[in-house]
Amino acid sequence: TTIGVRRFEVARRALPRSERVVSVLGHDLRVKVVTLPDGSTRAKPEADDVVLIARATGRSVREVREEVRKSL
């Protein structure tokens, strides 16, 4: 049992982001692109889309992620 609870507020700043669609192994896949404070960008594939493409193509999630990396 607990005799006390800690509470505190947290501030969060989100990076500017956009979404692109790329074609991977014949399927469309959403990619989130964020702009970092130094002006560079970083992209990350949407996890649900990666899993769907892996199932549809019979490839592993790792293989699909590698194909995404090549296409960016």
GUKE-251508 format. One line per 5 residues: number of its first residue (from 1); their letters; for each residue x negated, z, y of N, C-alpha, C, CB. Coordinates in nm, 4 decimals. Each point is the difference from the previous one (the first is absolute). Glycine has a CB too. Layout:
NUM	A	X Z Y X Z Y X Z Y X Z Y; ... $
// end
This chain:
1	TTIGV	-0.0836 0.0000 -0.1186 0.0836 0.0000 0.1186 -0.0874 0.0000 0.1240 0.1821 0.1208 -0.1237; -0.1253 -0.1674 0.2316 -0.0716 -0.0113 0.1271 0.0537 0.1022 0.0979 -0.0411 -0.2444 -0.0394; -0.0501 0.3069 0.1120 0.0451 0.0938 0.1034 -0.0112 -0.0590 0.1397 -0.0692 0.1876 -0.1470; 0.0183 -0.3091 0.1558 -0.0108 -0.0648 0.1301 -0.0192 -0.1498 -0.0153 -0.0957 0.2094 0.0954; 0.1260 -0.2828 0.0103 -0.0132 -0.1451 -0.0001 -0.0731 -0.0404 0.1273 0.2129 -0.0301 -0.1374 $
6	RRFEV	-0.3140 -0.0538 0.1245 -0.0703 -0.0512 0.1169 0.0716 -0.1229 0.0511 -0.2187 0.0906 -0.0840; 0.2330 -0.1005 0.2152 0.0612 -0.1182 0.0617 -0.0877 -0.0438 0.1156 0.2336 0.0731 -0.0671; -0.2530 -0.2041 0.0786 -0.0726 -0.0524 0.1141 0.0400 -0.1451 0.0207 -0.1929 0.1583 -0.0407; 0.1827 -0.2032 0.1653 0.0326 -0.1384 0.0327 -0.1250 -0.0853 -0.0137 0.1838 0.0741 0.1568; -0.1621 -0.1978 -0.1958 -0.1096 -0.0936 -0.0161 0.0314 -0.1246 0.0809 -0.0547 0.0900 -0.2304 $
11	ARRAL	-0.0420 -0.1348 0.3065 0.0157 -0.1249 0.0747 -0.0590 -0.1132 -0.0826 -0.0096 0.1216 0.2230; 0.0725 -0.2369 -0.2177 -0.0460 -0.1147 -0.0774 -0.0007 -0.1218 0.0900 0.0901 0.0981 -0.2148; -0.1962 -0.1734 0.2073 -0.0090 -0.1249 0.0739 -0.0149 -0.1130 -0.0999 -0.1035 0.1147 0.2010; 0.1926 -0.2084 -0.1978 -0.0044 -0.1116 -0.0951 -0.0744 -0.1177 0.0624 0.2180 0.0750 -0.1049; -0.2936 -0.1447 0.0235 -0.0694 -0.1190 0.0464 0.0995 -0.1143 0.0167 -0.2121 0.0749 -0.1147 $
16	PRSER	0.1857 -0.1642 0.2103 0.0868 -0.1179 0.0135 -0.0068 -0.0811 -0.1297 -0.0358 -0.0071 0.2531; 0.1523 -0.0357 -0.3005 0.0006 -0.0729 -0.1258 0.0955 -0.1182 0.0046 -0.0582 0.2109 -0.1186; 0.0318 -0.3040 0.0301 0.0877 -0.1161 -0.0162 0.0049 -0.0298 -0.1498 -0.0562 -0.0961 0.2335; 0.1423 0.0039 -0.2689 0.0134 -0.0362 -0.1409 -0.0140 -0.1507 -0.0132 0.1501 0.1991 -0.0449; -0.2257 -0.2415 -0.0559 -0.0154 -0.1418 -0.0322 0.0479 -0.0227 -0.1420 -0.1955 -0.0239 0.1589 $
21	VVSVL	0.2227 -0.0993 -0.1895 0.0340 -0.0375 -0.1373 -0.1045 -0.1001 -0.0460 0.2503 0.0404 0.0354; -0.3129 -0.0130 -0.1496 -0.0978 -0.0917 -0.0573 0.0489 -0.0428 -0.1375 -0.1900 0.1086 0.1287; 0.1420 -0.2226 -0.1733 0.0354 -0.0495 -0.1323 -0.1119 0.0367 -0.0976 0.1360 -0.1910 0.0998; -0.0981 0.2583 -0.2068 -0.0962 0.0422 -0.1018 0.0551 -0.0378 -0.1365 -0.0836 0.1914 0.1448; 0.0075 -0.2729 -0.2162 0.0394 -0.0429 -0.1345 0.1397 -0.0611 -0.0008 -0.1450 0.1791 -0.0961 $
26	GHDLR	0.1798 -0.2496 0.2031 0.1292 -0.0665 0.0095 0.1146 0.0885 0.0436 -0.0813 -0.1477 -0.1728; 0.0532 0.2687 0.2164 0.1025 0.0940 0.0438 -0.0309 0.0484 0.1416 0.0404 0.0713 -0.2392; 0.0641 -0.0428 0.3155 -0.0178 0.0561 0.1334 -0.0258 0.1491 -0.0101 0.1488 -0.1769 0.0984; -0.2418 0.2245 -0.0159 -0.0364 0.1406 0.0001 -0.0157 0.0465 0.1448 -0.1151 -0.0224 -0.2261; 0.1786 0.1361 0.2584 -0.0100 0.0556 0.1353 -0.1306 0.0764 0.0148 0.2510 0.0160 0.0163 $
31	VKVVT	-0.3148 -0.0331 0.0996 -0.1257 0.0677 0.0310 0.0154 0.0684 0.1346 -0.1359 -0.1684 -0.1336; 0.1034 0.2990 0.1382 0.0014 0.0731 0.1264 -0.1370 -0.0154 0.0643 0.1732 0.1668 -0.0855; -0.1740 -0.2014 0.2148 -0.1251 -0.0171 0.0732 -0.0002 0.0983 0.1158 -0.0173 -0.2454 -0.0653; -0.0860 0.3304 0.0734 -0.0118 0.0959 0.1092 -0.1184 -0.0382 0.0874 0.1026 0.1825 -0.1414; -0.0903 -0.1519 0.2702 -0.1087 -0.0219 0.0943 -0.0666 0.1341 0.0274 0.1180 -0.1999 0.1049 $
36	LPDGS	-0.2463 0.2079 -0.1352 -0.0757 0.1227 0.0172 -0.0403 0.0174 0.1466 -0.0840 -0.0178 -0.2374; 0.0488 0.1393 0.2777 -0.0359 0.0248 0.1401 -0.1120 -0.0896 0.0539 0.0713 0.2324 -0.0385; -0.1622 -0.2778 -0.0489 -0.1092 -0.0869 0.0474 0.0419 -0.1473 0.0091 -0.1626 0.1602 -0.1020; 0.2897 -0.1900 0.0720 0.0515 -0.1363 0.0095 -0.0027 -0.0773 -0.1301 -0.0743 0.0028 0.2312; 0.0042 0.0482 -0.3313 -0.0025 -0.0684 -0.1290 0.1324 0.0241 -0.0725 -0.2523 0.0245 -0.0141 $
41	TRAKP	0.2747 -0.0993 -0.0913 0.1247 0.0144 -0.0754 -0.0306 0.0351 -0.1452 0.1147 -0.1649 0.1528; -0.0163 0.2250 -0.2176 -0.0093 0.0340 -0.1421 0.1344 -0.0331 -0.0626 -0.1724 0.1850 0.0406; 0.1708 -0.2429 -0.1598 0.1239 -0.0412 -0.0662 0.0141 0.0716 -0.1332 -0.0110 -0.2244 0.1125; 0.1367 0.2531 -0.1480 0.0287 0.0659 -0.1268 0.1262 -0.0623 -0.0592 -0.1094 0.2167 0.0781; 0.1032 -0.2607 -0.2044 0.1179 -0.0605 -0.0613 0.1081 0.1047 -0.0272 -0.1465 -0.1757 -0.1029 $
46	EADDV	0.2707 0.1325 0.1088 0.1132 0.0879 -0.0301 -0.0014 0.0291 -0.1501 0.1383 -0.0942 0.1942; -0.1475 0.2207 -0.2309 -0.0183 0.0405 -0.1400 0.1125 -0.0502 -0.0907 -0.1215 0.2018 0.0814; 0.2458 -0.1945 -0.0338 0.1125 -0.0448 -0.0827 -0.0114 -0.1493 -0.0324 0.1451 0.1778 0.1039; -0.1897 -0.2570 -0.0060 -0.0152 -0.1438 -0.0231 -0.1115 -0.0274 -0.1005 0.0826 -0.0456 0.2327; -0.1912 0.1216 -0.2252 -0.1106 -0.0173 -0.0946 0.0489 0.0240 -0.1431 -0.1658 0.0723 0.1774 $
51	VLIAR	0.2423 0.0334 -0.1967 0.0514 0.0326 -0.1336 0.0943 -0.1101 -0.0496 -0.0209 0.2468 0.0513; 0.1090 -0.2946 0.0358 0.0928 -0.1064 -0.0407 -0.0746 -0.1263 -0.0414 0.1720 0.0941 0.1553; -0.2741 -0.1308 -0.0806 -0.0777 -0.1204 -0.0330 -0.0779 0.0209 -0.1295 -0.0189 -0.0568 0.2449; -0.0355 0.1749 -0.2643 -0.0720 0.0288 -0.1244 0.0923 -0.0165 -0.1204 -0.1510 0.1591 0.1235; 0.2712 -0.1045 -0.1130 0.0967 -0.0132 -0.1110 0.0408 -0.1457 -0.0219 0.0846 0.2309 0.0497 $
56	ATGRS	-0.0612 -0.3029 0.0595 0.0471 -0.1382 -0.0101 -0.1058 -0.0933 -0.0570 0.1495 0.0434 0.1929; -0.2771 -0.0129 -0.1694 -0.1077 -0.0890 -0.0443 -0.0722 0.0484 -0.1241 -0.0267 -0.0658 0.2340; 0.0574 0.1877 -0.2785 -0.0685 0.0544 -0.1168 -0.1422 0.0445 0.0288 0.1407 -0.1459 -0.1379; -0.1747 0.1613 0.2647 -0.1335 0.0462 0.0382 0.0042 0.1479 0.0338 -0.0585 -0.2288 0.0857; -0.0588 0.2880 -0.0781 -0.0063 0.1412 0.0365 0.0140 0.0151 0.1513 -0.1466 0.0484 -0.2002 $
61	VREVR	0.1827 0.0712 0.2430 0.0103 0.0296 0.1429 -0.1359 -0.0227 0.0659 0.1849 0.1690 -0.0424; -0.2916 -0.1307 -0.0251 -0.1353 -0.0191 0.0538 -0.0300 -0.1483 0.0237 -0.0744 0.2082 -0.1195; 0.1125 -0.2927 0.0249 -0.0235 -0.1444 0.0155 0.0792 -0.0553 0.1187 -0.0406 -0.0202 -0.2481; 0.1641 0.0640 0.2625 0.0823 -0.0480 0.1123 -0.0608 0.0461 0.1324 0.2077 0.0051 -0.1453; -0.2506 0.1204 0.1525 -0.0628 0.0500 0.1228 -0.1258 -0.0803 0.0344 0.0906 0.2296 -0.0493 $
66	EEVRK	-0.1671 -0.2667 -0.0507 -0.1197 -0.0809 0.0226 0.0374 -0.1377 0.0548 -0.1179 0.1231 -0.1854; 0.2239 -0.1825 0.1322 0.0462 -0.1295 0.0515 0.0460 0.0132 0.1453 0.0690 -0.0686 -0.2329; -0.0038 0.1788 0.2649 0.0423 0.0238 0.1382 -0.1223 0.0092 0.0897 0.2075 0.1199 -0.0790; -0.3074 -0.0450 0.0362 -0.1208 0.0159 0.0802 -0.0655 -0.1349 0.0271 -0.0332 0.2284 -0.0971; 0.0301 -0.3165 -0.0023 -0.0586 -0.1331 0.0160 0.0791 -0.0841 0.1000 -0.0855 0.0125 -0.2350 $
71	SL	0.2188 0.0071 0.2369 0.0853 -0.0840 0.0860 -0.0026 0.0433 0.1462 0.1457 -0.0404 -0.1965; -0.1955 0.1610 0.2250 -0.0058 0.0465 0.1382 -0.1265 -0.0445 0.0599 0.1397 0.1948 -0.0496 $
// end
